[in-house]
């Protein structure tokens, strides 16, 4: 937000920032439900795939937004989990580790929605 303000972001960028904030709030709520289930010894079922799918998508879109806001200033690679480029690359890995997004979608389709294979 500070970088967007400093660079004079346009209305479309501010709309993307607002969407990103809403996406993060929704992801936090989904995560809280999963943590609550685990705390009750009710291990997450296929619903955990929804959280993983959403996390990968939101993380990639937020890092892409950051790259758009910062432009070439955000391209410097720093091996620091707070750096934009590192975070973006890690967000791509998040859609692979623990089962690709395609596998997670298959789990959701079959186990939650009851769709055929």
KASUL-V762879 format. One record per pair of residues at least 4 apart in sequence whose C-alpha atoms are under 6 Angstrom apart, sorted by the first residue. I is the first residue (numbers start at 0). J is the second residue. D is the distance in whole Angstrom. If there is no record, write none. Layout:
# KASUL-V762879
i=(I & I)
j=(J & J)
d=(D & D)
This chain:
# KASUL-V762879
i=(3 & 3 & 8 & 36 & 37 & 37 & 43 & 48 & 50 & 53 & 54 & 55 & 55 & 58 & 59 & 62 & 66 & 66 & 69 & 74 & 76 & 94 & 94 & 95 & 98 & 106 & 107 & 108 & 108 & 109 & 109)
j=(8 & 68 & 12 & 41 & 41 & 42 & 47 & 103 & 54 & 57 & 58 & 93 & 94 & 90 & 90 & 87 & 70 & 73 & 73 & 84 & 84 & 99 & 100 & 99 & 102 & 110 & 111 & 112 & 114 & 113 & 114)
d=(5 & 6 & 6 & 5 & 5 & 5 & 6 & 5 & 6 & 6 & 6 & 6 & 5 & 6 & 5 & 5 & 5 & 6 & 5 & 6 & 6 & 5 & 5 & 4 & 6 & 6 & 5 & 5 & 5 & 5 & 5)
